């Protein structure tokens, strides 16, 4: 997992966050299915971008979208 500090996002789902209340990460992982399973499109090296946000410094961190009920 690596935090993306270059070109950080600050607007998610139309909501603007100050830099201390938003963080973006890239999570990389490898999926290795049993050799007897065919047609697995998701096998191999994968990565996903995740953004966490909070309302203020006293709030819990949540995956972006949980604050307003929309997924990200």
CHARMM internal coordinates of N, CA and C (Angstrom, degrees):
IC EDIT
DIST 1 N 1 CA 1.4481
DIST 1 CA 1 C 1.5256
ANGL 1 N 1 CA 1 C 106.94
DIST 1 C 2 N 1.3304
ANGL 1 CA 1 C 2 N 114.90
DIHE 1 N 1 CA 1 C 2 N 137.20
DIST 2 N 2 CA 1.4603
ANGL 1 C 2 N 2 CA 120.47
DIHE 1 CA 1 C 2 N 2 CA -178.67
DIST 2 CA 2 C 1.5222
ANGL 2 N 2 CA 2 C 109.34
DIHE 1 C 2 N 2 CA 2 C -135.93
DIST 2 C 3 N 1.3199
ANGL 2 CA 2 C 3 N 115.99
DIHE 2 N 2 CA 2 C 3 N 130.02
DIST 3 N 3 CA 1.4647
ANGL 2 C 3 N 3 CA 119.19
DIHE 2 CA 2 C 3 N 3 CA 176.35
DIST 3 CA 3 C 1.5175
ANGL 3 N 3 CA 3 C 108.97
DIHE 2 C 3 N 3 CA 3 C -77.79
DIST 3 C 4 N 1.3209
ANGL 3 CA 3 C 4 N 116.21
DIHE 3 N 3 CA 3 C 4 N 133.04
DIST 4 N 4 CA 1.4635
ANGL 3 C 4 N 4 CA 122.40
DIHE 3 CA 3 C 4 N 4 CA 178.94
DIST 4 CA 4 C 1.5231
ANGL 4 N 4 CA 4 C 108.71
DIHE 3 C 4 N 4 CA 4 C -89.89
DIST 4 C 5 N 1.3243
ANGL 4 CA 4 C 5 N 115.86
DIHE 4 N 4 CA 4 C 5 N 102.74
DIST 5 N 5 CA 1.4663
ANGL 4 C 5 N 5 CA 120.01
DIHE 4 CA 4 C 5 N 5 CA -177.95
DIST 5 CA 5 C 1.5235
ANGL 5 N 5 CA 5 C 111.86
DIHE 4 C 5 N 5 CA 5 C -99.42
DIST 5 C 6 N 1.3338
ANGL 5 CA 5 C 6 N 116.93
DIHE 5 N 5 CA 5 C 6 N -18.96
DIST 6 N 6 CA 1.4593
ANGL 5 C 6 N 6 CA 120.38
DIHE 5 CA 5 C 6 N 6 CA 176.48
DIST 6 CA 6 C 1.5226
ANGL 6 N 6 CA 6 C 108.01
DIHE 5 C 6 N 6 CA 6 C -83.97
DIST 6 C 7 N 1.3102
ANGL 6 CA 6 C 7 N 117.24
DIHE 6 N 6 CA 6 C 7 N 136.66
DIST 7 N 7 CA 1.4640
ANGL 6 C 7 N 7 CA 122.88
DIHE 6 CA 6 C 7 N 7 CA -179.26
DIST 7 CA 7 C 1.5267
ANGL 7 N 7 CA 7 C 112.26
DIHE 6 C 7 N 7 CA 7 C 50.96
DIST 7 C 8 N 1.3212
ANGL 7 CA 7 C 8 N 118.27
DIHE 7 N 7 CA 7 C 8 N 52.93
DIST 8 N 8 CA 1.4624
ANGL 7 C 8 N 8 CA 120.16
DIHE 7 CA 7 C 8 N 8 CA -177.27
DIST 8 CA 8 C 1.5307
ANGL 8 N 8 CA 8 C 112.26
DIHE 7 C 8 N 8 CA 8 C -66.42
DIST 8 C 9 N 1.3161
ANGL 8 CA 8 C 9 N 115.28
DIHE 8 N 8 CA 8 C 9 N 146.99
DIST 9 N 9 CA 1.4640
ANGL 8 C 9 N 9 CA 119.98
DIHE 8 CA 8 C 9 N 9 CA 175.89
DIST 9 CA 9 C 1.5200
ANGL 9 N 9 CA 9 C 108.75
DIHE 8 C 9 N 9 CA 9 C -77.74
DIST 9 C 10 N 1.3086
ANGL 9 CA 9 C 10 N 117.71
DIHE 9 N 9 CA 9 C 10 N 154.80
DIST 10 N 10 CA 1.4634
ANGL 9 C 10 N 10 CA 119.83
DIHE 9 CA 9 C 10 N 10 CA 173.76
DIST 10 CA 10 C 1.5241
ANGL 10 N 10 CA 10 C 111.65
DIHE 9 C 10 N 10 CA 10 C -141.15
DIST 10 C 11 N 1.3441
ANGL 10 CA 10 C 11 N 117.32
DIHE 10 N 10 CA 10 C 11 N -3.78
DIST 11 N 11 CA 1.4582
ANGL 10 C 11 N 11 CA 121.29
DIHE 10 CA 10 C 11 N 11 CA 176.19
DIST 11 CA 11 C 1.5197
ANGL 11 N 11 CA 11 C 108.89
DIHE 10 C 11 N 11 CA 11 C -124.22
DIST 11 C 12 N 1.3197
ANGL 11 CA 11 C 12 N 116.27
DIHE 11 N 11 CA 11 C 12 N 122.54
DIST 12 N 12 CA 1.4605
ANGL 11 C 12 N 12 CA 122.69
DIHE 11 CA 11 C 12 N 12 CA 177.86
DIST 12 CA 12 C 1.5203
ANGL 12 N 12 CA 12 C 107.99
DIHE 11 C 12 N 12 CA 12 C -128.02
DIST 12 C 13 N 1.3337
ANGL 12 CA 12 C 13 N 116.09
DIHE 12 N 12 CA 12 C 13 N 128.52
DIST 13 N 13 CA 1.4674
ANGL 12 C 13 N 13 CA 121.91
DIHE 12 CA 12 C 13 N 13 CA 179.73
DIST 13 CA 13 C 1.5311
ANGL 13 N 13 CA 13 C 111.96
DIHE 12 C 13 N 13 CA 13 C 50.04
DIST 13 C 14 N 1.3320
ANGL 13 CA 13 C 14 N 116.03
DIHE 13 N 13 CA 13 C 14 N 38.52
DIST 14 N 14 CA 1.4524
ANGL 13 C 14 N 14 CA 120.95
DIHE 13 CA 13 C 14 N 14 CA 177.17
DIST 14 CA 14 C 1.5152
ANGL 14 N 14 CA 14 C 115.52
DIHE 13 C 14 N 14 CA 14 C 79.98
DIST 14 C 15 N 1.3392
ANGL 14 CA 14 C 15 N 117.50
DIHE 14 N 14 CA 14 C 15 N 2.17
DIST 15 N 15 CA 1.4628
ANGL 14 C 15 N 15 CA 121.66
DIHE 14 CA 14 C 15 N 15 CA 179.47
DIST 15 CA 15 C 1.5225
ANGL 15 N 15 CA 15 C 108.28
DIHE 14 C 15 N 15 CA 15 C -105.52
DIST 15 C 16 N 1.3255
ANGL 15 CA 15 C 16 N 117.23
DIHE 15 N 15 CA 15 C 16 N 130.54
DIST 16 N 16 CA 1.4560
ANGL 15 C 16 N 16 CA 122.68
DIHE 15 CA 15 C 16 N 16 CA 179.38
DIST 16 CA 16 C 1.5294
ANGL 16 N 16 CA 16 C 109.77
DIHE 15 C 16 N 16 CA 16 C -93.42
DIST 16 C 17 N 1.3408
ANGL 16 CA 16 C 17 N 116.51
DIHE 16 N 16 CA 16 C 17 N 134.49
DIST 17 N 17 CA 1.4677
ANGL 16 C 17 N 17 CA 122.66
DIHE 16 CA 16 C 17 N 17 CA 179.99
DIST 17 CA 17 C 1.5224
ANGL 17 N 17 CA 17 C 109.82
DIHE 16 C 17 N 17 CA 17 C -120.68
DIST 17 C 18 N 1.3198
ANGL 17 CA 17 C 18 N 116.96
DIHE 17 N 17 CA 17 C 18 N 144.70
DIST 18 N 18 CA 1.4612
ANGL 17 C 18 N 18 CA 120.23
DIHE 17 CA 17 C 18 N 18 CA 172.38
DIST 18 CA 18 C 1.5291
ANGL 18 N 18 CA 18 C 108.09
DIHE 17 C 18 N 18 CA 18 C -72.73
DIST 18 C 19 N 1.3339
ANGL 18 CA 18 C 19 N 116.82
DIHE 18 N 18 CA 18 C 19 N 156.54
DIST 19 N 19 CA 1.4656
ANGL 18 C 19 N 19 CA 120.14
DIHE 18 CA 18 C 19 N 19 CA -171.69
DIST 19 CA 19 C 1.5283
ANGL 19 N 19 CA 19 C 113.95
DIHE 18 C 19 N 19 CA 19 C -62.73
DIST 19 C 20 N 1.3328
ANGL 19 CA 19 C 20 N 118.59
DIHE 19 N 19 CA 19 C 20 N -23.37
DIST 20 N 20 CA 1.4684
ANGL 19 C 20 N 20 CA 118.89
DIHE 19 CA 19 C 20 N 20 CA 178.72
DIST 20 CA 20 C 1.5253
ANGL 20 N 20 CA 20 C 112.35
DIHE 19 C 20 N 20 CA 20 C -81.80
DIST 20 C 21 N 1.3321
ANGL 20 CA 20 C 21 N 117.49
DIHE 20 N 20 CA 20 C 21 N -5.33
DIST 21 N 21 CA 1.4668
ANGL 20 C 21 N 21 CA 121.00
DIHE 20 CA 20 C 21 N 21 CA -178.72
DIST 21 CA 21 C 1.5204
ANGL 21 N 21 CA 21 C 113.50
DIHE 20 C 21 N 21 CA 21 C -116.06
DIST 21 C 22 N 1.3365
ANGL 21 CA 21 C 22 N 116.63
DIHE 21 N 21 CA 21 C 22 N 16.64
DIST 22 N 22 CA 1.4604
ANGL 21 C 22 N 22 CA 120.61
DIHE 21 CA 21 C 22 N 22 CA 177.70
DIST 22 CA 22 C 1.5272
ANGL 22 N 22 CA 22 C 108.97
DIHE 21 C 22 N 22 CA 22 C -147.17
DIST 22 C 23 N 1.3258
ANGL 22 CA 22 C 23 N 116.44
DIHE 22 N 22 CA 22 C 23 N 141.77
DIST 23 N 23 CA 1.4611
ANGL 22 C 23 N 23 CA 121.62
DIHE 22 CA 22 C 23 N 23 CA 177.31
DIST 23 CA 23 C 1.5196
ANGL 23 N 23 CA 23 C 108.41
DIHE 22 C 23 N 23 CA 23 C -145.20
DIST 23 C 24 N 1.3226
ANGL 23 CA 23 C 24 N 116.07
DIHE 23 N 23 CA 23 C 24 N 140.88
DIST 24 N 24 CA 1.4619
ANGL 23 C 24 N 24 CA 121.99
DIHE 23 CA 23 C 24 N 24 CA -179.02
DIST 24 CA 24 C 1.5251
ANGL 24 N 24 CA 24 C 109.14
DIHE 23 C 24 N 24 CA 24 C -119.11
DIST 24 C 25 N 1.3270
ANGL 24 CA 24 C 25 N 116.49
DIHE 24 N 24 CA 24 C 25 N 135.60
DIST 25 N 25 CA 1.4596
ANGL 24 C 25 N 25 CA 122.45
DIHE 24 CA 24 C 25 N 25 CA -179.04
DIST 25 CA 25 C 1.5152
ANGL 25 N 25 CA 25 C 110.40
DIHE 24 C 25 N 25 CA 25 C -130.83
DIST 25 C 26 N 1.3206
ANGL 25 CA 25 C 26 N 116.34
DIHE 25 N 25 CA 25 C 26 N 149.21
DIST 26 N 26 CA 1.4533
ANGL 25 C 26 N 26 CA 122.16
DIHE 25 CA 25 C 26 N 26 CA 168.61
DIST 26 CA 26 C 1.5185
ANGL 26 N 26 CA 26 C 106.82
DIHE 25 C 26 N 26 CA 26 C -111.88
DIST 26 C 27 N 1.3092
ANGL 26 CA 26 C 27 N 115.68
DIHE 26 N 26 CA 26 C 27 N 123.08
DIST 27 N 27 CA 1.4637
ANGL 26 C 27 N 27 CA 122.07
DIHE 26 CA 26 C 27 N 27 CA 179.83
DIST 27 CA 27 C 1.5226
ANGL 27 N 27 CA 27 C 107.34
DIHE 26 C 27 N 27 CA 27 C -107.17
DIST 27 C 28 N 1.3288
ANGL 27 CA 27 C 28 N 117.60
DIHE 27 N 27 CA 27 C 28 N 122.17
DIST 28 N 28 CA 1.4599
ANGL 27 C 28 N 28 CA 122.36
DIHE 27 CA 27 C 28 N 28 CA 178.93
DIST 28 CA 28 C 1.5190
ANGL 28 N 28 CA 28 C 109.38
DIHE 27 C 28 N 28 CA 28 C -113.22
DIST 28 C 29 N 1.3331
ANGL 28 CA 28 C 29 N 115.29
DIHE 28 N 28 CA 28 C 29 N 141.22
DIST 29 N 29 CA 1.4663
ANGL 28 C 29 N 29 CA 120.94
DIHE 28 CA 28 C 29 N 29 CA -179.40
DIST 29 CA 29 C 1.5100
ANGL 29 N 29 CA 29 C 109.50
DIHE 28 C 29 N 29 CA 29 C -155.63
DIST 29 C 30 N 1.3179
ANGL 29 CA 29 C 30 N 116.28
DIHE 29 N 29 CA 29 C 30 N 164.27
DIST 30 N 30 CA 1.4648
ANGL 29 C 30 N 30 CA 122.65
DIHE 29 CA 29 C 30 N 30 CA -179.26
DIST 30 CA 30 C 1.5233
ANGL 30 N 30 CA 30 C 109.31
DIHE 29 C 30 N 30 CA 30 C -117.60
DIST 30 C 31 N 1.3282
ANGL 30 CA 30 C 31 N 116.10
DIHE 30 N 30 CA 30 C 31 N 132.08
DIST 31 N 31 CA 1.4661
ANGL 30 C 31 N 31 CA 121.69
DIHE 30 CA 30 C 31 N 31 CA 176.92
DIST 31 CA 31 C 1.5213
ANGL 31 N 31 CA 31 C 107.51
DIHE 30 C 31 N 31 CA 31 C -108.57
DIST 31 C 32 N 1.3295
ANGL 31 CA 31 C 32 N 116.36
DIHE 31 N 31 CA 31 C 32 N 125.27
DIST 32 N 32 CA 1.4670
ANGL 31 C 32 N 32 CA 121.82
DIHE 31 CA 31 C 32 N 32 CA -179.68
DIST 32 CA 32 C 1.5242
ANGL 32 N 32 CA 32 C 108.53
DIHE 31 C 32 N 32 CA 32 C -128.16
DIST 32 C 33 N 1.3289
ANGL 32 CA 32 C 33 N 115.68
DIHE 32 N 32 CA 32 C 33 N 98.45
DIST 33 N 33 CA 1.4532
ANGL 32 C 33 N 33 CA 120.52
DIHE 32 CA 32 C 33 N 33 CA -179.56
DIST 33 CA 33 C 1.5135
ANGL 33 N 33 CA 33 C 110.95
DIHE 32 C 33 N 33 CA 33 C -79.66
DIST 33 C 34 N 1.3208
ANGL 33 CA 33 C 34 N 116.00
DIHE 33 N 33 CA 33 C 34 N 161.87
DIST 34 N 34 CA 1.4623
ANGL 33 C 34 N 34 CA 123.58
DIHE 33 CA 33 C 34 N 34 CA 173.72
DIST 34 CA 34 C 1.5310
ANGL 34 N 34 CA 34 C 108.55
DIHE 33 C 34 N 34 CA 34 C -53.06
DIST 34 C 35 N 1.3125
ANGL 34 CA 34 C 35 N 117.46
DIHE 34 N 34 CA 34 C 35 N 137.73
DIST 35 N 35 CA 1.4635
ANGL 34 C 35 N 35 CA 122.37
DIHE 34 CA 34 C 35 N 35 CA -177.36
DIST 35 CA 35 C 1.5322
ANGL 35 N 35 CA 35 C 112.88
DIHE 34 C 35 N 35 CA 35 C -61.32
DIST 35 C 36 N 1.3385
ANGL 35 CA 35 C 36 N 119.48
DIHE 35 N 35 CA 35 C 36 N -18.64
DIST 36 N 36 CA 1.4569
ANGL 35 C 36 N 36 CA 122.77
DIHE 35 CA 35 C 36 N 36 CA -178.78
DIST 36 CA 36 C 1.5273
ANGL 36 N 36 CA 36 C 112.96
DIHE 35 C 36 N 36 CA 36 C -84.30
DIST 36 C 37 N 1.3064
ANGL 36 CA 36 C 37 N 118.46
DIHE 36 N 36 CA 36 C 37 N -3.85
DIST 37 N 37 CA 1.4626
ANGL 36 C 37 N 37 CA 121.90
DIHE 36 CA 36 C 37 N 37 CA 179.91
DIST 37 CA 37 C 1.5282
ANGL 37 N 37 CA 37 C 107.85
DIHE 36 C 37 N 37 CA 37 C -97.02
DIST 37 C 38 N 1.3244
ANGL 37 CA 37 C 38 N 116.19
DIHE 37 N 37 CA 37 C 38 N 125.44
DIST 38 N 38 CA 1.4651
ANGL 37 C 38 N 38 CA 121.25
DIHE 37 CA 37 C 38 N 38 CA -176.95
DIST 38 CA 38 C 1.5204
ANGL 38 N 38 CA 38 C 110.79
DIHE 37 C 38 N 38 CA 38 C -109.21
DIST 38 C 39 N 1.3140
ANGL 38 CA 38 C 39 N 116.29
DIHE 38 N 38 CA 38 C 39 N 153.16
DIST 39 N 39 CA 1.4559
ANGL 38 C 39 N 39 CA 121.36
DIHE 38 CA 38 C 39 N 39 CA 174.38
DIST 39 CA 39 C 1.5144
ANGL 39 N 39 CA 39 C 114.27
DIHE 38 C 39 N 39 CA 39 C 74.88
DIST 39 C 40 N 1.3085
ANGL 39 CA 39 C 40 N 118.13
DIHE 39 N 39 CA 39 C 40 N 28.92
DIST 40 N 40 CA 1.4711
ANGL 39 C 40 N 40 CA 121.22
DIHE 39 CA 39 C 40 N 40 CA 179.69
DIST 40 CA 40 C 1.5222
ANGL 40 N 40 CA 40 C 108.87
DIHE 39 C 40 N 40 CA 40 C -91.00
DIST 40 C 41 N 1.3233
ANGL 40 CA 40 C 41 N 115.66
DIHE 40 N 40 CA 40 C 41 N 97.69
DIST 41 N 41 CA 1.4619
ANGL 40 C 41 N 41 CA 120.62
DIHE 40 CA 40 C 41 N 41 CA -176.22
DIST 41 CA 41 C 1.5212
ANGL 41 N 41 CA 41 C 113.05
DIHE 40 C 41 N 41 CA 41 C -66.79
DIST 41 C 42 N 1.3312
ANGL 41 CA 41 C 42 N 118.16
DIHE 41 N 41 CA 41 C 42 N -23.18
DIST 42 N 42 CA 1.4587
ANGL 41 C 42 N 42 CA 121.00
DIHE 41 CA 41 C 42 N 42 CA -175.21
DIST 42 CA 42 C 1.5230
ANGL 42 N 42 CA 42 C 112.82
DIHE 41 C 42 N 42 CA 42 C -92.38
DIST 42 C 43 N 1.3229
ANGL 42 CA 42 C 43 N 118.10
DIHE 42 N 42 CA 42 C 43 N 9.06
DIST 43 N 43 CA 1.4600
ANGL 42 C 43 N 43 CA 120.12
DIHE 42 CA 42 C 43 N 43 CA -179.41
DIST 43 CA 43 C 1.5272
ANGL 43 N 43 CA 43 C 110.33
DIHE 42 C 43 N 43 CA 43 C -77.17
DIST 43 C 44 N 1.3276
ANGL 43 CA 43 C 44 N 116.70
DIHE 43 N 43 CA 43 C 44 N 147.80
DIST 44 N 44 CA 1.4613
ANGL 43 C 44 N 44 CA 121.85
DIHE 43 CA 43 C 44 N 44 CA 177.72
DIST 44 CA 44 C 1.5028
ANGL 44 N 44 CA 44 C 112.34
DIHE 43 C 44 N 44 CA 44 C 109.37
DIST 44 C 45 N 1.3365
ANGL 44 CA 44 C 45 N 114.54
DIHE 44 N 44 CA 44 C 45 N -162.75
DIST 45 N 45 CA 1.4634
ANGL 44 C 45 N 45 CA 120.90
DIHE 44 CA 44 C 45 N 45 CA -178.86
DIST 45 CA 45 C 1.5305
ANGL 45 N 45 CA 45 C 109.76
DIHE 44 C 45 N 45 CA 45 C -73.68
DIST 45 C 46 N 1.3118
ANGL 45 CA 45 C 46 N 116.78
DIHE 45 N 45 CA 45 C 46 N 129.78
DIST 46 N 46 CA 1.4634
ANGL 45 C 46 N 46 CA 123.02
DIHE 45 CA 45 C 46 N 46 CA -179.50
DIST 46 CA 46 C 1.5244
ANGL 46 N 46 CA 46 C 108.97
DIHE 45 C 46 N 46 CA 46 C -129.14
DIST 46 C 47 N 1.3050
ANGL 46 CA 46 C 47 N 116.08
DIHE 46 N 46 CA 46 C 47 N 154.49
DIST 47 N 47 CA 1.4598
ANGL 46 C 47 N 47 CA 119.85
DIHE 46 CA 46 C 47 N 47 CA 171.33
DIST 47 CA 47 C 1.5162
ANGL 47 N 47 CA 47 C 107.94
DIHE 46 C 47 N 47 CA 47 C -146.79
DIST 47 C 48 N 1.3098
ANGL 47 CA 47 C 48 N 115.35
DIHE 47 N 47 CA 47 C 48 N 149.66
DIST 48 N 48 CA 1.4532
ANGL 47 C 48 N 48 CA 121.66
DIHE 47 CA 47 C 48 N 48 CA -178.78
DIST 48 CA 48 C 1.5217
ANGL 48 N 48 CA 48 C 108.52
DIHE 47 C 48 N 48 CA 48 C -139.16
DIST 48 C 49 N 1.3162
ANGL 48 CA 48 C 49 N 116.10
DIHE 48 N 48 CA 48 C 49 N 143.17
DIST 49 N 49 CA 1.4633
ANGL 48 C 49 N 49 CA 122.37
DIHE 48 CA 48 C 49 N 49 CA 178.67
DIST 49 CA 49 C 1.5170
ANGL 49 N 49 CA 49 C 107.96
DIHE 48 C 49 N 49 CA 49 C -97.32
DIST 49 C 50 N 1.3143
ANGL 49 CA 49 C 50 N 117.01
DIHE 49 N 49 CA 49 C 50 N 130.34
DIST 50 N 50 CA 1.4561
ANGL 49 C 50 N 50 CA 122.39
DIHE 49 CA 49 C 50 N 50 CA 178.53
DIST 50 CA 50 C 1.5202
ANGL 50 N 50 CA 50 C 109.35
DIHE 49 C 50 N 50 CA 50 C -127.90
DIST 50 C 51 N 1.3116
ANGL 50 CA 50 C 51 N 115.52
DIHE 50 N 50 CA 50 C 51 N 137.82
DIST 51 N 51 CA 1.4525
ANGL 50 C 51 N 51 CA 121.93
DIHE 50 CA 50 C 51 N 51 CA 178.08
DIST 51 CA 51 C 1.5167
ANGL 51 N 51 CA 51 C 107.65
DIHE 50 C 51 N 51 CA 51 C -119.83
DIST 51 C 52 N 1.3293
ANGL 51 CA 51 C 52 N 116.73
DIHE 51 N 51 CA 51 C 52 N 130.79
DIST 52 N 52 CA 1.4628
ANGL 51 C 52 N 52 CA 120.72
DIHE 51 CA 51 C 52 N 52 CA 175.64
DIST 52 CA 52 C 1.5240
ANGL 52 N 52 CA 52 C 108.09
DIHE 51 C 52 N 52 CA 52 C -114.00
DIST 52 C 53 N 1.3233
ANGL 52 CA 52 C 53 N 115.06
DIHE 52 N 52 CA 52 C 53 N 145.75
DIST 53 N 53 CA 1.4630
ANGL 52 C 53 N 53 CA 120.81
DIHE 52 CA 52 C 53 N 53 CA -177.16
DIST 53 CA 53 C 1.5225
ANGL 53 N 53 CA 53 C 109.80
DIHE 52 C 53 N 53 CA 53 C -139.46
DIST 53 C 54 N 1.3129
ANGL 53 CA 53 C 54 N 115.35
DIHE 53 N 53 CA 53 C 54 N 162.60
DIST 54 N 54 CA 1.4605
ANGL 53 C 54 N 54 CA 121.94
DIHE 53 CA 53 C 54 N 54 CA 172.06
DIST 54 CA 54 C 1.5179
ANGL 54 N 54 CA 54 C 108.05
DIHE 53 C 54 N 54 CA 54 C -146.57
DIST 54 C 55 N 1.3142
ANGL 54 CA 54 C 55 N 116.66
DIHE 54 N 54 CA 54 C 55 N 156.38
DIST 55 N 55 CA 1.4560
ANGL 54 C 55 N 55 CA 120.80
DIHE 54 CA 54 C 55 N 55 CA -178.75
DIST 55 CA 55 C 1.5273
ANGL 55 N 55 CA 55 C 111.59
DIHE 54 C 55 N 55 CA 55 C -69.98
DIST 55 C 56 N 1.3502
ANGL 55 CA 55 C 56 N 116.73
DIHE 55 N 55 CA 55 C 56 N -40.48
DIST 56 N 56 CA 1.4594
ANGL 55 C 56 N 56 CA 122.20
DIHE 55 CA 55 C 56 N 56 CA 178.56
DIST 56 CA 56 C 1.5155
ANGL 56 N 56 CA 56 C 108.32
DIHE 55 C 56 N 56 CA 56 C -159.51
DIST 56 C 57 N 1.3314
ANGL 56 CA 56 C 57 N 117.23
DIHE 56 N 56 CA 56 C 57 N -179.03
DIST 57 N 57 CA 1.4679
ANGL 56 C 57 N 57 CA 120.42
DIHE 56 CA 56 C 57 N 57 CA -174.61
DIST 57 CA 57 C 1.5282
ANGL 57 N 57 CA 57 C 113.50
DIHE 56 C 57 N 57 CA 57 C -66.34
DIST 57 C 58 N 1.3075
ANGL 57 CA 57 C 58 N 118.30
DIHE 57 N 57 CA 57 C 58 N -14.80
DIST 58 N 58 CA 1.4662
ANGL 57 C 58 N 58 CA 121.58
DIHE 57 CA 57 C 58 N 58 CA 178.76
DIST 58 CA 58 C 1.5251
ANGL 58 N 58 CA 58 C 112.67
DIHE 57 C 58 N 58 CA 58 C -96.78
DIST 58 C 59 N 1.3267
ANGL 58 CA 58 C 59 N 117.14
DIHE 58 N 58 CA 58 C 59 N -0.66
DIST 59 N 59 CA 1.4631
ANGL 58 C 59 N 59 CA 121.75
DIHE 58 CA 58 C 59 N 59 CA -178.84
DIST 59 CA 59 C 1.5231
ANGL 59 N 59 CA 59 C 111.16
DIHE 58 C 59 N 59 CA 59 C -94.30
DIST 59 C 60 N 1.3424
ANGL 59 CA 59 C 60 N 115.09
DIHE 59 N 59 CA 59 C 60 N 160.42
DIST 60 N 60 CA 1.4691
ANGL 59 C 60 N 60 CA 120.28
DIHE 59 CA 59 C 60 N 60 CA 175.47
DIST 60 CA 60 C 1.5262
ANGL 60 N 60 CA 60 C 109.73
DIHE 59 C 60 N 60 CA 60 C -76.75
DIST 60 C 61 N 1.3262
ANGL 60 CA 60 C 61 N 115.13
DIHE 60 N 60 CA 60 C 61 N 150.85
DIST 61 N 61 CA 1.4585
ANGL 60 C 61 N 61 CA 120.90
DIHE 60 CA 60 C 61 N 61 CA 173.79
DIST 61 CA 61 C 1.5218
ANGL 61 N 61 CA 61 C 108.46
DIHE 60 C 61 N 61 CA 61 C -77.36
DIST 61 C 62 N 1.3304
ANGL 61 CA 61 C 62 N 116.49
DIHE 61 N 61 CA 61 C 62 N 136.49
DIST 62 N 62 CA 1.4526
ANGL 61 C 62 N 62 CA 123.00
DIHE 61 CA 61 C 62 N 62 CA 178.08
DIST 62 CA 62 C 1.5232
ANGL 62 N 62 CA 62 C 109.62
DIHE 61 C 62 N 62 CA 62 C -133.26
DIST 62 C 63 N 1.3221
ANGL 62 CA 62 C 63 N 116.24
DIHE 62 N 62 CA 62 C 63 N 153.15
DIST 63 N 63 CA 1.4573
ANGL 62 C 63 N 63 CA 119.79
DIHE 62 CA 62 C 63 N 63 CA 173.24
DIST 63 CA 63 C 1.5201
ANGL 63 N 63 CA 63 C 106.78
DIHE 62 C 63 N 63 CA 63 C -63.50
DIST 63 C 64 N 1.3189
ANGL 63 CA 63 C 64 N 117.10
DIHE 63 N 63 CA 63 C 64 N 133.32
DIST 64 N 64 CA 1.4689
ANGL 63 C 64 N 64 CA 121.59
DIHE 63 CA 63 C 64 N 64 CA -177.07
DIST 64 CA 64 C 1.5167
ANGL 64 N 64 CA 64 C 110.50
DIHE 63 C 64 N 64 CA 64 C -50.01
DIST 64 C 65 N 1.3274
ANGL 64 CA 64 C 65 N 116.11
DIHE 64 N 64 CA 64 C 65 N 134.22
DIST 65 N 65 CA 1.4546
ANGL 64 C 65 N 65 CA 122.11
DIHE 64 CA 64 C 65 N 65 CA -178.95
DIST 65 CA 65 C 1.5048
ANGL 65 N 65 CA 65 C 112.32
DIHE 64 C 65 N 65 CA 65 C 107.23
DIST 65 C 66 N 1.3296
ANGL 65 CA 65 C 66 N 118.80
DIHE 65 N 65 CA 65 C 66 N -25.33
DIST 66 N 66 CA 1.4642
ANGL 65 C 66 N 66 CA 120.98
DIHE 65 CA 65 C 66 N 66 CA -179.37
DIST 66 CA 66 C 1.5234
ANGL 66 N 66 CA 66 C 112.17
DIHE 65 C 66 N 66 CA 66 C -71.60
DIST 66 C 67 N 1.3208
ANGL 66 CA 66 C 67 N 116.82
DIHE 66 N 66 CA 66 C 67 N -24.48
DIST 67 N 67 CA 1.4619
ANGL 66 C 67 N 67 CA 119.18
DIHE 66 CA 66 C 67 N 67 CA 179.75
DIST 67 CA 67 C 1.5250
ANGL 67 N 67 CA 67 C 111.78
DIHE 66 C 67 N 67 CA 67 C -68.31
DIST 67 C 68 N 1.3366
ANGL 67 CA 67 C 68 N 116.13
DIHE 67 N 67 CA 67 C 68 N -36.71
DIST 68 N 68 CA 1.4617
ANGL 67 C 68 N 68 CA 119.86
DIHE 67 CA 67 C 68 N 68 CA -176.24
DIST 68 CA 68 C 1.5200
ANGL 68 N 68 CA 68 C 113.31
DIHE 67 C 68 N 68 CA 68 C -111.11
DIST 68 C 69 N 1.3329
ANGL 68 CA 68 C 69 N 117.50
DIHE 68 N 68 CA 68 C 69 N 7.28
DIST 69 N 69 CA 1.4619
ANGL 68 C 69 N 69 CA 121.35
DIHE 68 CA 68 C 69 N 69 CA 177.41
DIST 69 CA 69 C 1.5095
ANGL 69 N 69 CA 69 C 114.70
DIHE 68 C 69 N 69 CA 69 C 81.87
DIST 69 C 70 N 1.3286
ANGL 69 CA 69 C 70 N 117.81
DIHE 69 N 69 CA 69 C 70 N 6.90
DIST 70 N 70 CA 1.4606
ANGL 69 C 70 N 70 CA 121.11
DIHE 69 CA 69 C 70 N 70 CA 178.18
DIST 70 CA 70 C 1.5158
ANGL 70 N 70 CA 70 C 109.39
DIHE 69 C 70 N 70 CA 70 C -109.16
DIST 70 C 71 N 1.2947
ANGL 70 CA 70 C 71 N 116.59
DIHE 70 N 70 CA 70 C 71 N 139.60
DIST 71 N 71 CA 1.4604
ANGL 70 C 71 N 71 CA 120.56
DIHE 70 CA 70 C 71 N 71 CA 178.21
DIST 71 CA 71 C 1.5140
ANGL 71 N 71 CA 71 C 111.21
DIHE 70 C 71 N 71 CA 71 C -74.99
DIST 71 C 72 N 1.2938
ANGL 71 CA 71 C 72 N 116.26
DIHE 71 N 71 CA 71 C 72 N 160.40
DIST 72 N 72 CA 1.4569
ANGL 71 C 72 N 72 CA 120.73
DIHE 71 CA 71 C 72 N 72 CA 175.28
DIST 72 CA 72 C 1.5069
ANGL 72 N 72 CA 72 C 108.70
DIHE 71 C 72 N 72 CA 72 C -134.34
END
COOR INIT
IC SEED 1 N 1 CA 1 C
IC BUILD
